[in-house]
Amino acid sequence: MVNLAERVFNDSATYSDTERDLSFHPATPTNPRRLSQEQIAFYNTEGYLKGIRIFSEEAIEEHRAYFDRLLDKQLKDGGDSYSLRRLTRFCQPVWDIVTNPLILDYVEDLLGPNIIAWGTHYFCKMPGDGKVVSWHQDASYWPLTPAHSVTLWLAVDDADLENGCMQVLPRTHTLGMLDFDMSGAEENSVLPQKVKRAEDYGTPVPFELKAGEISLHADMLVHGSEVNRSSRRRCGLTVRYASASVRSLDPGWTQNSILCRGEEPTGHWANVPRPETDILAG
């Protein structure tokens, strides 16, 4: 099997804050495609949107069956349920989701007309695996500037508090880089960074989603998730979208990107075509 693992963790000390613009860039569409002005104002203030229906029950069931096969292959090859990344080069259904016109309409309302998707990652919490995701800011892992990215989270399974849904701390996306340490490993976290004194930043909001719904959150919004305490799996597909004006300080981070909409004339970002064959073909 092709190794779908990729380098995702960044020693953020390598990229000083002076090298990156980590301020929030508000959404300012003049003619929104999908979002209301109230939703756009909410995103700008709170840092997220959630509960947007994209796929029907039948469509997400089809994708869930695909993921079941992909996960089975991954586990048989010695991987784990959190290592399925860099998918657009190998997985036709993932490429199709990333470039889905309906999804891109929502993303365009937040990022503007020139859109890059540079990363994909299934986060799959198995029942009883004991894993948490410590409080963190996405952009703190990324060598990107400015911080003008959005993370889309597609619920492949129903997600709720019992099975460890994502939770966010509203309005933290406007605070810049918050102090963190690398103590996540001590609490069996999927990600090593942990924002210090996260409880000081307000009451968490759970993202309880039905399969086929999405959430969208700003790249500086603090978020995390608790242990899956249920007998049910909790899988979500994350897609990292950015304005085409964003630049990577590490060229390796541009190699799996797709120009999803608009223009990117500089060639800074790759434009990976739809795979000719799927990793599960045959």
N, C-alpha and C positions, 0 to 999 in steps of 0.2 A: 504493500500500500504506500502511496505517496505520503511522506511525512507532512501532516498538516500543521504541526507545531511551528510557531514562529517566535522570534524575539519580540516580546510584548512589554517586558519590564525595562524601564529606563532609570538609570541612576541620575535623578534629576539634578544632582550636584554638577553633572557634566555640562548642563545647560543652565547657566546662571539666569536669574530673573531679569538681569539687564539685557540679556540676549532675546528675551521673549516679551511680547506684549500680552499680558494676562488679564487685561481689563475686559469687561463684558461689552459686547457689541450688540446693541438692541436690534430687534427686527423692526424694519421700517418700510414694509411694502406699501406702495401707493394703490395697487389694485390686487389685493390678495386673491389667490386662486381658490383656496379652500377654507381658510380660517377667517373667523369674524374679527372685527376690530377688538371686541372684548377678549377673545382668546389670545390675540397678539399682545394686548396690554397685560393680560395675566401672565403669559410667558415672560415678558420683559421684567415684570415685577417679581414673580415667584420662581422663575427659572425652569418651568416644566409645563407639559400638557400630558394628559393621560386619558385612557379609555376611548381612543379613536378606533372605530371599527374599520378594518381594511379588508379582511378576508372572511368569506362565509364559513359556516361550520364545515361544509363539504370541502372547501378549498384548503382550510387549515388541517383538516383530517388527512388529506392527501399529502401535505407537506410533512405532517407528523409521521406518517408511514415511511416517507423518505428518510427523515432523521433517524427513525428507529433502525433502519438498515445501516445507515452511516455510523451510528453509535455502536451497533453490534460489530461491525467491521473494525472500528477503532479499538474496542475493548479486546477483541480477539488478537489484534496486533500489538497488544501491550500498552496501549494508550489509556487515558482516563476520560471521564465525561467533561472535563474542562479544557481539553487540549485540541478541540476542533476549531481551527483558525485558518486564515489565509485561504478562504474557501472559493473565492470567485474564479480562481484559475482552474479549479477541478470540479466544481459542483454547479451544474446548469441551473437547478432550481434556486440556488442561492443567488447566482448572477441575475436571475429573473426577478427575484424579490428586490434586490438592490436597485435595479433599474425600473421597477414598477412605476408607471406614470402617475398613479394615484398617490403613492408614497412621495414621489418627487414633488408633486404639487404642494403637499404640506411642508416639505423641507424647503422648497423655494420661498414660501412665505416667511421662513425664519432666516434663511441664509442669502437669499437673492438668486438671480437667474443662472449663475455659473456655479455648478455643483460638482464636487469630487466626492466619491466614496473611496476611502483609503483602507478600511479595515472591516473585517467581519469576524464574529466569534460567537459560538454557542456557549452559553452558560447553563449547564445542566446539573442541577442538584438532585442527586439520587436519594431516595428515602434512607434515612439513617446514616448518611455519609459524614455527618458531624461538621460540615464545612460552613463557615460564615464568609461574608465579604465585609471586611472592615471599612469603616467610614473613610472615604477618599474622594478626591477630585480627579476626574478623568485626565484633564490636561496636565496634571502634575507628572504623569507617566510619559507624556508625549513631547518630542523635540520640535513642536510646531509653534509658529508665530504668524499672525496674532491668534489669540484664543477665540476663533470664530468657527467653531465646530458644534455639531449637534449629535448626540447619541440617540439613535432609534432603538427601541427594545420591542421586539415582536414576540408576543406570548405564543409559544408553540403548544404549551400546556396551560391550563388554567393556573393562575398564580394568585395566592392569597397569603395571609399571615401564617397560617398553619404550615404551609409548605415552603416558607421562606421567601416571600416576594420581596422585591426591591423596595427600599424606603429612602426618602430624600429629606433633606433639611432645607425647607424653602428659603429663598432669598440669599443663600450663601454664595450664589454665583457672582454676586457683585462685590465680594470682600477680598478679591485677589487670592494669591496663594496663602493658604493657612498652614500653620505649623503642623508638622507630622513627624512621626518616627517610623521605624521599620519593625514595630512590635506585632504586626499582624500574624506572623508565623506562630507567635506564642499562643494565640487563640484559635489556631487551626484555620486561618483565613486563606482564601483562594489567592488574594493579593496581599503583598507584604506591607504596604503603607497603611498607616492609621492616623487619622487626624486627631490631634491632641484636644482633649476636653470638648469633644463633639457635643456633649450634652448642653454646653453653654450656648449653642446656636439655635435652640428652639426645639419644638416638638416635631418628631418625625411624621411624615405623611406616607402611608403605605400605598404602593401601586398594585392594588388588587385588580387584575386584568383577566378577562376571559380569552381563551385561545382565539387568535385571529385579530385581537386588538393590539394597538401599539401605544407606547408612550414616547415622548420626546423630551430630552433634557439638555440644558446648556452644559458645555464641557467643564465649567468651573463649579457646578452645583455639587455639594457634598451628598453622597449617597452610599448605601451599603445594604446588607441583608443579613437576616438571622439564619439559624440552623433550620433545615427542613425537618419538622417534627411530625410529619404526616407519613402515611403509607403510600403517598403519591409522588411521582416525579415532578420536578419543576424545571422546565426547559424554556429558555428564551434565546432568540437570535438577536445579537446586537450588530448594528451597522453604524459605522462612524462616517458621517458626512461632514464636509468642510467646504467653505467658500473656496473657489479656485484661486483666490488671491492669497490664501494661506501658504506659507512656505515651511519646509522641513529643514532643520539644521543637520539632519542625518539623511543622506540620499537613500539609504536602505528602506526608509519608511514610505517611499513613493512608488515602489516597484509593483505593488499589487492593486494600484488605484484604478478607478474607472471614471472617465469623464461622463457623468450621467446626464448632464444637461448644460447647454450653453457653450461657452468657449473657454479655452485655456491655451492661448497662443504661444506661451513661452516654452512649453515642453518640460516644465518642472515636474509635472505629474505624468505618470504612465497612463495609458488608456487600454486596459486589458480587455480583449474581446471575449465574447461568450465562448466558453470551452466547446470545442468541436465534439468531444465525447465526455461523458460523465464518469467520475471516478467509480461509480457503482455499475456502469454499463457492463452487462454480461454477468 
